[in-house]
Amino acid sequence: MNPHQLADSIEGVILHLRSRIEGTGKEQYDRGSKQVIETFSDQEVLVNAIEEMDDAIVYLAHLRIRLAKLIKNGEI
């Protein structure tokens, strides 16, 4: 992958994130001139951040398990 291809790939990720912000995110978190997260106290931001990190760890562990199984079974 050359730098241009990498930049295009990252741009694709950003476009996907933008669509989530303007779609599902808007439905769930938009409060007119503010996003819900802007109304959270520092404590709420920290608790939510820890919960999101925990979720990410679980998803990554599950993904690792599935990938390892594919490799073990010679599927990739």
PAMI-299549 format. One record per residue: residue number from 1; residue in one letter; y, x, z of N, C-alpha, C in turn. Coordinates in pm, 1 decimal. Each point is the difference from the previous one (the first is absolute). Example, Ala and Ser with C-alpha at 12.3 -4.5 7.8 and 13.67 -1.06 7.14 Angstrom:
BEGIN
<rec i="1" aa="A" n_yy="-569.0" n_xx="1319.0" n_zz="780.0" ca_yy="119.0" ca_xx="-89.0" ca_zz="0.0" c_yy="120.0" c_xx="90.0" c_zz="0.0"/>
<rec i="2" aa="S" n_yy="105.0" n_xx="-35.0" n_zz="-72.0" ca_yy="119.0" ca_xx="82.0" ca_zz="6.0" c_yy="109.0" c_xx="-77.0" c_zz="73.0"/>
This chain:
BEGIN
<rec i="1" aa="M" n_yy="-117.1" n_xx="85.2" n_zz="0.0" ca_yy="117.1" ca_xx="-85.2" ca_zz="0.0" c_yy="123.6" c_xx="90.0" c_zz="0.0"/>
<rec i="2" aa="N" n_yy="86.4" n_xx="-21.7" n_zz="-96.6" ca_yy="122.3" ca_xx="78.9" ca_zz="-4.7" c_yy="109.1" c_xx="-69.7" c_zz="83.9"/>
<rec i="3" aa="P" n_yy="113.7" n_xx="67.4" n_zz="23.2" ca_yy="104.0" ca_xx="-59.0" ca_zz="84.1" c_yy="48.7" c_xx="-136.9" c_zz="-49.5"/>
<rec i="4" aa="H" n_yy="10.1" n_xx="-16.8" n_zz="-130.5" ca_yy="45.3" ca_xx="-127.7" ca_zz="-54.9" c_yy="-100.9" c_xx="-111.3" c_zz="31.1"/>
<rec i="5" aa="Q" n_yy="-127.6" n_xx="30.4" n_zz="-16.0" ca_yy="-103.9" ca_xx="-98.8" ca_zz="29.4" c_yy="-1.8" c_xx="-35.1" c_zz="149.4"/>
<rec i="6" aa="L" n_yy="19.3" n_xx="101.5" n_zz="83.7" ca_yy="6.6" ca_xx="-24.0" ca_zz="144.1" c_yy="118.8" c_xx="-88.8" c_zz="34.1"/>
<rec i="7" aa="A" n_yy="115.0" n_xx="29.6" n_zz="-58.4" ca_yy="119.4" ca_xx="-81.6" ca_zz="24.1" c_yy="-21.7" c_xx="-143.2" c_zz="-47.5"/>
<rec i="8" aa="D" n_yy="-65.2" n_xx="-16.9" n_zz="-115.2" ca_yy="-30.7" ca_xx="-135.0" ca_zz="-49.7" c_yy="-93.1" c_xx="-74.0" c_zz="95.6"/>
<rec i="9" aa="S" n_yy="-97.7" n_xx="71.4" n_zz="53.9" ca_yy="-93.0" ca_xx="-62.5" ca_zz="94.2" c_yy="72.1" c_xx="-43.6" c_zz="126.8"/>
<rec i="10" aa="I" n_yy="86.4" n_xx="84.7" n_zz="50.3" ca_yy="76.7" ca_xx="-33.3" ca_zz="120.3" c_yy="93.8" c_xx="-116.8" c_zz="-28.5"/>
<rec i="11" aa="E" n_yy="59.9" n_xx="-1.4" n_zz="-117.3" ca_yy="86.1" ca_xx="-112.3" ca_zz="-38.5" c_yy="-79.5" c_xx="-131.1" c_zz="-2.2"/>
<rec i="12" aa="G" n_yy="-123.8" n_xx="6.8" n_zz="-45.5" ca_yy="-85.8" ca_xx="-118.8" ca_zz="0.5" c_yy="-24.8" c_xx="-50.8" c_zz="140.6"/>
<rec i="13" aa="V" n_yy="-20.7" n_xx="93.0" n_zz="93.7" ca_yy="-18.9" ca_xx="-38.5" ca_zz="140.0" c_yy="126.8" c_xx="-66.6" c_zz="53.2"/>
<rec i="14" aa="I" n_yy="114.7" n_xx="57.7" n_zz="-31.5" ca_yy="127.4" ca_xx="-55.9" ca_zz="45.9" c_yy="20.8" c_xx="-139.4" c_zz="-57.3"/>
<rec i="15" aa="L" n_yy="-31.8" n_xx="-19.6" n_zz="-126.6" ca_yy="13.0" ca_xx="-132.6" ca_zz="-60.6" c_yy="-92.4" c_xx="-100.8" c_zz="68.1"/>
<rec i="16" aa="H" n_yy="-119.5" n_xx="44.7" n_zz="34.6" ca_yy="-92.6" ca_xx="-88.4" ca_zz="71.1" c_yy="56.5" c_xx="-36.7" c_zz="138.0"/>
<rec i="17" aa="L" n_yy="52.4" n_xx="99.6" n_zz="71.3" ca_yy="59.6" ca_xx="-26.7" ca_zz="130.6" c_yy="117.4" c_xx="-95.4" c_zz="-11.9"/>
<rec i="18" aa="R" n_yy="81.2" n_xx="20.3" n_zz="-102.2" ca_yy="115.1" ca_xx="-88.6" ca_zz="-22.0" c_yy="-46.1" c_xx="-144.4" c_zz="-21.6"/>
<rec i="19" aa="S" n_yy="-107.4" n_xx="-17.3" n_zz="-76.9" ca_yy="-48.7" ca_xx="-135.8" ca_zz="-24.9" c_yy="-51.1" c_xx="-63.6" c_zz="129.4"/>
<rec i="20" aa="R" n_yy="-58.2" n_xx="79.8" n_zz="89.3" ca_yy="-45.0" ca_xx="-53.6" ca_zz="128.4" c_yy="120.0" c_xx="-37.6" c_zz="86.9"/>
<rec i="21" aa="I" n_yy="103.2" n_xx="82.8" n_zz="-0.6" ca_yy="120.3" ca_xx="-28.7" ca_zz="78.0" c_yy="66.0" c_xx="-128.1" c_zz="-49.1"/>
<rec i="22" aa="E" n_yy="6.6" n_xx="-15.0" n_zz="-131.1" ca_yy="69.9" ca_xx="-114.7" ca_zz="-58.4" c_yy="-89.0" c_xx="-124.0" c_zz="-11.0"/>
<rec i="23" aa="G" n_yy="-129.1" n_xx="14.3" n_zz="26.5" ca_yy="-94.6" ca_xx="-112.7" ca_zz="-6.6" c_yy="-41.8" c_xx="-41.6" c_zz="139.9"/>
<rec i="24" aa="T" n_yy="-117.2" n_xx="49.3" n_zz="39.3" ca_yy="-55.7" ca_xx="-32.9" ca_zz="131.5" c_yy="95.7" c_xx="38.0" c_zz="113.0"/>
<rec i="25" aa="G" n_yy="59.3" n_xx="116.5" n_zz="-10.5" ca_yy="93.5" ca_xx="45.0" ca_zz="104.0" c_yy="118.2" c_xx="-93.2" c_zz="15.4"/>
<rec i="26" aa="K" n_yy="52.0" n_xx="-46.2" n_zz="-112.0" ca_yy="113.7" ca_xx="-92.5" ca_zz="6.1" c_yy="-40.2" c_xx="-129.1" c_zz="70.3"/>
<rec i="27" aa="E" n_yy="-117.7" n_xx="-50.1" n_zz="-34.6" ca_yy="-48.6" ca_xx="-124.3" ca_zz="61.9" c_yy="-18.2" c_xx="15.9" c_zz="150.8"/>
<rec i="28" aa="Q" n_yy="-48.4" n_xx="115.4" n_zz="43.2" ca_yy="-34.2" ca_xx="18.3" ca_zz="140.4" c_yy="111.1" c_xx="60.3" c_zz="85.3"/>
<rec i="29" aa="Y" n_yy="86.0" n_xx="82.2" n_zz="-59.2" ca_yy="91.3" ca_xx="79.2" ca_zz="81.9" c_yy="148.5" c_xx="-17.0" c_zz="-30.4"/>
<rec i="30" aa="D" n_yy="33.5" n_xx="-72.7" n_zz="-104.5" ca_yy="139.7" ca_xx="-15.8" ca_zz="-37.7" c_yy="69.7" c_xx="-100.6" c_zz="91.1"/>
<rec i="31" aa="R" n_yy="111.8" n_xx="38.6" n_zz="55.7" ca_yy="81.2" ca_xx="-89.4" ca_zz="81.7" c_yy="143.3" c_xx="-3.5" c_zz="-52.7"/>
<rec i="32" aa="G" n_yy="11.6" n_xx="-15.2" n_zz="-131.6" ca_yy="132.4" ca_xx="-5.3" ca_zz="-61.5" c_yy="59.2" c_xx="137.6" c_zz="-16.0"/>
<rec i="33" aa="S" n_yy="91.9" n_xx="35.3" n_zz="86.3" ca_yy="66.4" ca_xx="129.8" ca_zz="-10.7" c_yy="-72.5" c_xx="108.6" c_zz="79.5"/>
<rec i="34" aa="K" n_yy="-111.9" n_xx="-34.9" n_zz="63.8" ca_yy="-76.7" ca_xx="96.5" ca_zz="78.8" c_yy="-148.9" c_xx="-16.3" c_zz="-26.7"/>
<rec i="35" aa="Q" n_yy="-72.7" n_xx="106.1" n_zz="28.7" ca_yy="-145.0" ca_xx="-3.1" ca_zz="1.9" c_yy="-41.9" c_xx="-17.6" c_zz="145.6"/>
<rec i="36" aa="V" n_yy="-113.6" n_xx="-63.0" n_zz="23.5" ca_yy="-46.6" ca_xx="-24.7" ca_zz="136.3" c_yy="0.7" c_xx="128.4" c_zz="82.4"/>
<rec i="37" aa="I" n_yy="-43.8" n_xx="109.9" n_zz="-59.7" ca_yy="-8.0" ca_xx="126.3" ca_zz="75.1" c_yy="137.1" c_xx="42.4" c_zz="54.8"/>
<rec i="38" aa="E" n_yy="106.8" n_xx="-41.7" n_zz="-66.4" ca_yy="133.7" ca_xx="35.3" ca_zz="47.9" c_yy="37.2" c_xx="-73.7" c_zz="127.8"/>
<rec i="39" aa="T" n_yy="-72.2" n_xx="-105.9" n_zz="30.9" ca_yy="28.1" ca_xx="-76.5" ca_zz="121.4" c_yy="-84.6" c_xx="46.1" c_zz="118.1"/>
<rec i="40" aa="F" n_yy="-94.5" n_xx="89.7" n_zz="-23.7" ca_yy="-89.1" ca_xx="47.1" ca_zz="106.0" c_yy="72.0" c_xx="96.0" c_zz="94.1"/>
<rec i="41" aa="S" n_yy="-38.9" n_xx="-6.2" n_zz="125.5" ca_yy="46.4" ca_xx="98.6" ca_zz="96.9" c_yy="-69.7" c_xx="132.8" c_zz="-29.4"/>
<rec i="42" aa="D" n_yy="48.5" n_xx="106.7" n_zz="61.1" ca_yy="-65.5" ca_xx="130.0" ca_zz="-17.2" c_yy="-145.8" c_xx="-7.6" c_zz="44.8"/>
<rec i="43" aa="Q" n_yy="-24.3" n_xx="-69.7" n_zz="109.7" ca_yy="-137.1" ca_xx="-15.5" ca_zz="51.1" c_yy="-88.5" c_xx="-70.9" c_zz="-102.0"/>
<rec i="44" aa="E" n_yy="50.6" n_xx="-107.3" n_zz="-60.6" ca_yy="-78.2" ca_xx="-74.2" ca_zz="-100.0" c_yy="-28.9" c_xx="85.7" c_zz="-122.5"/>
<rec i="45" aa="V" n_yy="96.3" n_xx="80.9" n_zz="-41.8" ca_yy="-21.5" ca_xx="89.3" ca_zz="-114.5" c_yy="-111.0" c_xx="100.0" c_zz="31.8"/>
<rec i="46" aa="L" n_yy="4.1" n_xx="56.6" n_zz="119.2" ca_yy="-101.7" ca_xx="97.2" ca_zz="38.5" c_yy="-138.8" c_xx="-63.2" c_zz="9.0"/>
<rec i="47" aa="V" n_yy="-10.0" n_xx="-116.7" n_zz="60.6" ca_yy="-129.1" ca_xx="-68.7" ca_zz="11.4" c_yy="-53.6" c_xx="-33.7" c_zz="-138.6"/>
<rec i="48" aa="N" n_yy="86.8" n_xx="-54.4" n_zz="-85.9" ca_yy="-43.3" ca_xx="-33.8" ca_zz="-135.8" c_yy="-41.4" c_xx="124.4" c_zz="-78.3"/>
<rec i="49" aa="A" n_yy="72.4" n_xx="110.0" n_zz="18.1" ca_yy="-33.3" ca_xx="124.0" ca_zz="-70.4" c_yy="-138.7" c_xx="49.4" c_zz="42.2"/>
<rec i="50" aa="I" n_yy="-28.4" n_xx="-5.3" n_zz="129.3" ca_yy="-131.3" ca_xx="42.8" ca_zz="48.5" c_yy="-109.0" c_xx="-89.8" c_zz="-57.0"/>
<rec i="51" aa="E" n_yy="24.1" n_xx="-131.1" n_zz="-2.0" ca_yy="-99.3" ca_xx="-92.5" ca_zz="-55.8" c_yy="-23.4" c_xx="27.0" c_zz="-148.2"/>
<rec i="52" aa="E" n_yy="106.0" n_xx="27.1" n_zz="-75.3" ca_yy="-14.2" ca_xx="29.9" ca_zz="-142.7" c_yy="-76.5" c_xx="129.7" c_zz="-20.2"/>
<rec i="53" aa="M" n_yy="26.2" n_xx="101.5" n_zz="83.7" ca_yy="-74.2" ca_xx="125.5" ca_zz="-9.6" c_yy="-147.1" c_xx="-22.5" c_zz="30.1"/>
<rec i="54" aa="D" n_yy="-28.0" n_xx="-80.2" n_zz="103.0" ca_yy="-139.5" ca_xx="-30.8" ca_zz="32.3" c_yy="-69.2" c_xx="-67.6" c_zz="-117.6"/>
<rec i="55" aa="D" n_yy="67.6" n_xx="-97.3" n_zz="-62.7" ca_yy="-57.5" ca_xx="-67.3" ca_zz="-116.6" c_yy="-26.4" c_xx="99.1" c_zz="-112.4"/>
<rec i="56" aa="A" n_yy="96.0" n_xx="89.2" n_zz="-24.6" ca_yy="-16.4" ca_xx="98.8" ca_zz="-107.4" c_yy="-118.8" c_xx="91.4" c_zz="28.4"/>
<rec i="57" aa="I" n_yy="-17.2" n_xx="40.1" n_zz="125.4" ca_yy="-112.5" ca_xx="86.5" ca_zz="36.2" c_yy="-132.2" c_xx="-71.2" c_zz="-26.4"/>
<rec i="58" aa="V" n_yy="-8.5" n_xx="-127.4" n_zz="37.6" ca_yy="-122.9" ca_xx="-75.8" ca_zz="-22.6" c_yy="-28.8" c_xx="-11.4" c_zz="-149.2"/>
<rec i="59" aa="Y" n_yy="102.6" n_xx="-34.3" n_zz="-80.0" ca_yy="-19.5" ca_xx="-10.9" ca_zz="-144.5" c_yy="-43.9" c_xx="132.4" c_zz="-60.5"/>
<rec i="60" aa="L" n_yy="63.1" n_xx="109.1" n_zz="41.7" ca_yy="-37.1" ca_xx="130.6" ca_zz="-53.3" c_yy="-142.0" c_xx="38.2" c_zz="40.0"/>
<rec i="61" aa="A" n_yy="-38.6" n_xx="-28.5" n_zz="123.7" ca_yy="-136.6" ca_xx="30.3" ca_zz="43.9" c_yy="-100.8" c_xx="-80.3" c_zz="-82.3"/>
<rec i="62" aa="H" n_yy="30.7" n_xx="-127.7" n_zz="-21.5" ca_yy="-89.9" ca_xx="-83.8" ca_zz="-79.5" c_yy="-9.4" c_xx="52.6" c_zz="-143.1"/>
<rec i="63" aa="L" n_yy="113.1" n_xx="36.8" n_zz="-56.5" ca_yy="0.5" ca_xx="55.0" ca_zz="-135.1" c_yy="-80.8" c_xx="128.9" c_zz="-6.4"/>
<rec i="64" aa="R" n_yy="13.9" n_xx="84.6" n_zz="101.7" ca_yy="-76.2" ca_xx="125.1" ca_zz="3.0" c_yy="-149.7" c_xx="-28.6" c_zz="4.5"/>
<rec i="65" aa="I" n_yy="-40.2" n_xx="-96.7" n_zz="82.0" ca_yy="-141.3" ca_xx="-36.4" ca_zz="9.7" c_yy="-53.0" c_xx="-46.4" c_zz="-135.2"/>
<rec i="66" aa="R" n_yy="76.5" n_xx="-84.2" n_zz="-66.9" ca_yy="-43.9" ca_xx="-52.5" ca_zz="-130.7" c_yy="-8.2" c_xx="110.5" c_zz="-104.3"/>
<rec i="67" aa="L" n_yy="99.0" n_xx="89.0" n_zz="-1.9" ca_yy="-2.6" ca_xx="110.6" ca_zz="-96.1" c_yy="-117.1" c_xx="94.3" c_zz="27.0"/>
<rec i="68" aa="A" n_yy="-23.0" n_xx="29.6" n_zz="126.6" ca_yy="-112.1" ca_xx="88.0" ca_zz="34.6" c_yy="-132.2" c_xx="-62.6" c_zz="-42.9"/>
<rec i="69" aa="K" n_yy="-11.7" n_xx="-131.4" n_zz="15.5" ca_yy="-122.6" ca_xx="-69.7" ca_zz="-40.7" c_yy="-18.3" c_xx="9.3" c_zz="-152.1"/>
<rec i="70" aa="L" n_yy="110.0" n_xx="-16.6" n_zz="-75.1" ca_yy="-8.0" ca_xx="12.3" ca_zz="-145.4" c_yy="-44.1" c_xx="139.7" c_zz="-42.3"/>
<rec i="71" aa="I" n_yy="55.5" n_xx="100.6" n_zz="65.8" ca_yy="-36.8" ca_xx="137.9" ca_zz="-30.4" c_yy="-146.7" c_xx="25.0" c_zz="33.6"/>
<rec i="72" aa="K" n_yy="-40.8" n_xx="-45.9" n_zz="118.6" ca_yy="-139.4" ca_xx="18.4" ca_zz="43.4" c_yy="-98.3" c_xx="-65.0" c_zz="-96.7"/>
<rec i="73" aa="N" n_yy="37.3" n_xx="-116.0" n_zz="-51.7" ca_yy="-87.0" ca_xx="-72.1" ca_zz="-92.3" c_yy="15.5" c_xx="46.0" c_zz="-144.8"/>
<rec i="74" aa="G" n_yy="82.9" n_xx="104.0" n_zz="-20.5" ca_yy="18.9" ca_xx="53.8" ca_zz="-134.1" c_yy="75.4" c_xx="-92.0" c_zz="-94.6"/>
<rec i="75" aa="E" n_yy="75.1" n_xx="-93.4" n_zz="56.3" ca_yy="72.7" ca_xx="-96.0" ca_zz="-84.6" c_yy="134.3" c_xx="56.2" c_zz="-48.1"/>
<rec i="76" aa="I" n_yy="45.5" n_xx="105.1" n_zz="63.3" ca_yy="121.6" ca_xx="69.2" ca_zz="-48.1" c_yy="-17.3" c_xx="149.5" c_zz="15.2"/>
